[in-house]
């Protein structure tokens, strides 16, 4: 990184795809390797669908990547160069506080990302009007979320939309904080988002 600090990145690439699009997954909790591997089920599903997935490991805890969001574009360029990936904007993906971090990171430089998938995720701060300039955002929160994020979905959507994001948000019926992703629904959103880039 620019300050001379090294970070580890778990990297997974589908064998049959020559130049796959890149998804960067931000882990929840402390964003350490344990959390990265515990939440990798979402990344594995993306790899199975033709995406390369990179999971940066935080050396200092959960706020590290939010505080160093400006470093992500360079990390992504290095990954694309080293692994021969498609030179296009990457997708940011996160589960729980990782979904919230993905939204925060994207809001720091929205022109650098294809879109954001937060399952679940929330945005707790207001953003400048039209700042997100059409950034596609996919949010799903459990109807029975244990942390009551379901009660904040409308505020999160309003904050993102007022800043210019194109938001696809729903409560997942009967789901709690962590839940299986509806891949038919998400794949349709991903296909549309890829076509836009």
C-alpha positions as CSV (number, residue, x, y, z in Angstrom):
1,X,0.0,0.0,0.0
2,X,1.1,3.6,-0.4
3,X,2.3,3.9,3.2
4,X,4.5,0.8,2.8
5,X,2.2,-1.5,4.7
6,X,1.6,-4.9,3.1
7,X,-1.8,-6.7,3.2
8,X,-2.6,-10.3,2.3
9,X,-5.3,-11.0,-0.3
10,X,-7.0,-14.3,-0.7
11,X,-7.6,-14.8,-4.5
12,X,-9.8,-17.3,-6.3
13,X,-10.3,-17.6,-10.1
14,X,-12.5,-19.9,-12.2
15,X,-10.3,-22.3,-14.1
16,X,-12.3,-22.2,-17.3
17,X,-12.5,-18.4,-17.7
18,X,-9.5,-16.7,-19.4
19,X,-10.2,-13.1,-18.3
20,X,-13.0,-13.1,-15.7
21,X,-14.5,-9.9,-14.2
22,X,-13.3,-9.2,-10.6
23,X,-15.4,-9.0,-7.4
24,X,-13.7,-7.7,-4.3
25,X,-15.2,-9.1,-1.2
26,X,-15.0,-7.2,2.1
27,X,-15.4,-9.5,5.1
28,X,-17.5,-8.6,8.1
29,X,-16.5,-8.6,11.7
30,X,-12.7,-7.8,12.1
31,X,-12.1,-8.5,8.3
32,X,-9.4,-10.9,9.4
33,X,-8.6,-14.2,7.7
34,X,-10.9,-16.2,9.9
35,X,-13.9,-14.0,9.0
36,X,-12.8,-14.0,5.3
37,X,-12.9,-17.8,5.2
38,X,-16.1,-18.0,7.3
39,X,-18.0,-15.8,4.9
40,X,-16.4,-17.1,1.7
41,X,-19.6,-19.0,0.8
42,X,-20.7,-15.9,-1.1
43,X,-17.4,-15.6,-2.9
44,X,-17.4,-19.3,-3.9
45,X,-20.8,-18.9,-5.5
46,X,-19.4,-16.0,-7.6
47,X,-16.4,-18.0,-8.6
48,X,-18.7,-20.9,-9.7
49,X,-20.5,-18.3,-11.9
50,X,-17.4,-17.1,-13.7
51,X,-16.0,-14.3,-11.4
52,X,-12.6,-13.9,-10.0
53,X,-12.9,-13.0,-6.3
54,X,-10.3,-11.2,-4.1
55,X,-10.7,-11.0,-0.4
56,X,-8.3,-8.5,1.3
57,X,-7.3,-9.4,4.9
58,X,-7.4,-6.4,7.3
59,X,-4.2,-6.1,9.4
60,X,-5.8,-3.8,11.9
61,X,-9.5,-4.7,12.3
62,X,-12.9,-3.9,10.7
63,X,-12.5,-0.2,10.1
64,X,-9.1,-0.5,8.4
65,X,-10.5,-0.7,4.9
66,X,-13.0,2.1,5.4
67,X,-10.3,4.3,6.7
68,X,-8.0,3.3,3.7
69,X,-10.8,3.2,1.0
70,X,-8.6,5.4,-1.3
71,X,-6.1,2.4,-1.5
72,X,-8.6,0.1,-3.1
73,X,-8.3,1.3,-6.7
74,X,-4.5,0.6,-6.6
75,X,-5.0,-2.8,-5.0
76,X,-7.5,-3.7,-7.7
77,X,-5.1,-2.6,-10.5
78,X,-2.3,-4.7,-9.1
79,X,-4.7,-7.7,-8.9
80,X,-5.8,-7.2,-12.5
81,X,-2.2,-7.0,-13.7
82,X,-0.8,-9.9,-11.7
83,X,-3.7,-12.3,-12.5
84,X,-4.5,-11.3,-16.0
85,X,-8.1,-10.2,-15.2
86,X,-10.5,-8.2,-17.3
87,X,-9.5,-4.5,-17.1
88,X,-12.9,-3.2,-16.0
89,X,-14.4,-1.8,-12.9
90,X,-14.7,-4.4,-10.2
91,X,-17.8,-5.3,-8.1
92,X,-17.7,-4.7,-4.4
93,X,-19.4,-7.4,-2.3
94,X,-19.9,-7.8,1.4
95,X,-21.9,-9.7,4.0
96,X,-23.1,-8.0,7.3
97,X,-20.6,-5.3,8.4
98,X,-18.7,-6.3,5.2
99,X,-21.7,-5.2,3.2
100,X,-21.8,-1.9,5.1
101,X,-18.0,-1.5,4.5
102,X,-18.5,-2.1,0.8
103,X,-21.0,0.7,0.6
104,X,-18.7,3.0,2.5
105,X,-15.7,2.1,0.3
106,X,-17.7,2.6,-2.9
107,X,-19.0,6.0,-1.6
108,X,-15.3,7.2,-1.3
109,X,-14.7,6.7,-5.1
110,X,-17.9,5.6,-6.8
111,X,-16.5,6.0,-10.3
112,X,-14.0,3.2,-9.6
113,X,-16.6,0.4,-9.1
114,X,-19.1,-1.4,-11.2
115,X,-21.6,-1.7,-8.4
116,X,-22.1,-3.0,-4.8
117,X,-23.7,-6.1,-3.4
118,X,-24.5,-5.9,0.3
119,X,-26.4,-8.9,1.7
120,X,-27.0,-7.4,4.2
121,X,-25.5,-4.0,4.5
122,X,-26.5,-0.5,5.6
123,X,-25.4,3.1,5.0
124,X,-25.3,5.2,8.2
125,X,-24.2,8.6,6.8
126,X,-25.7,11.0,4.3
127,X,-23.9,11.5,1.0
128,X,-23.6,14.5,-1.3
129,X,-26.4,15.0,-3.7
130,X,-25.9,13.1,-7.0
131,X,-22.4,12.0,-5.9
132,X,-22.9,8.3,-6.6
133,X,-23.9,9.2,-10.2
134,X,-25.9,6.0,-11.2
135,X,-23.8,3.5,-9.1
136,X,-25.8,0.2,-9.1
137,X,-26.4,-1.1,-5.5
138,X,-28.0,-4.4,-4.6
139,X,-29.1,-4.7,-1.0
140,X,-30.9,-7.5,0.8
141,X,-31.8,-7.5,4.5
142,X,-33.6,-10.2,6.4
143,X,-37.2,-9.4,7.4
144,X,-36.4,-10.7,10.9
145,X,-32.8,-9.3,11.1
146,X,-31.4,-10.0,14.6
147,X,-29.6,-6.6,14.6
148,X,-32.8,-4.8,13.4
149,X,-31.2,-3.6,10.2
150,X,-34.6,-4.2,8.6
151,X,-35.8,-1.1,10.4
152,X,-33.1,1.0,8.7
153,X,-33.6,-0.3,5.1
154,X,-35.7,2.7,4.1
155,X,-33.2,5.2,5.5
156,X,-30.3,3.4,3.7
157,X,-32.2,3.4,0.4
158,X,-33.1,7.0,0.8
159,X,-29.5,8.0,1.5
160,X,-28.2,6.1,-1.5
161,X,-30.9,7.3,-3.9
162,X,-30.5,10.9,-2.8
163,X,-26.8,10.6,-3.7
164,X,-27.7,9.3,-7.2
165,X,-27.3,5.5,-6.7
166,X,-29.6,3.1,-8.6
167,X,-30.8,0.9,-5.7
168,X,-32.3,-2.5,-5.9
169,X,-33.4,-3.3,-2.3
170,X,-35.7,-5.8,-0.6
171,X,-36.4,-7.4,2.7
172,X,-36.0,-11.2,2.5
173,X,-39.1,-12.8,3.9
174,X,-38.6,-14.8,7.1
175,X,-34.8,-14.3,7.0
176,X,-32.6,-13.3,9.9
177,X,-29.2,-11.5,9.7
178,X,-27.4,-14.0,7.6
179,X,-29.4,-15.9,4.9
180,X,-28.9,-17.7,1.6
181,X,-28.8,-15.5,-1.5
182,X,-31.5,-15.8,-4.1
183,X,-29.2,-16.5,-7.1
184,X,-31.8,-16.2,-9.8
185,X,-32.5,-12.7,-8.6
186,X,-28.9,-11.7,-8.0
187,X,-27.7,-13.2,-11.3
188,X,-30.2,-11.2,-13.3
189,X,-29.0,-8.0,-11.5
190,X,-25.3,-9.0,-12.1
191,X,-26.0,-9.6,-15.8
192,X,-27.6,-6.1,-16.2
193,X,-24.8,-4.5,-14.2
194,X,-22.1,-6.2,-16.3
195,X,-23.8,-5.1,-19.6
196,X,-23.7,-1.5,-18.3
197,X,-19.9,-1.8,-18.1
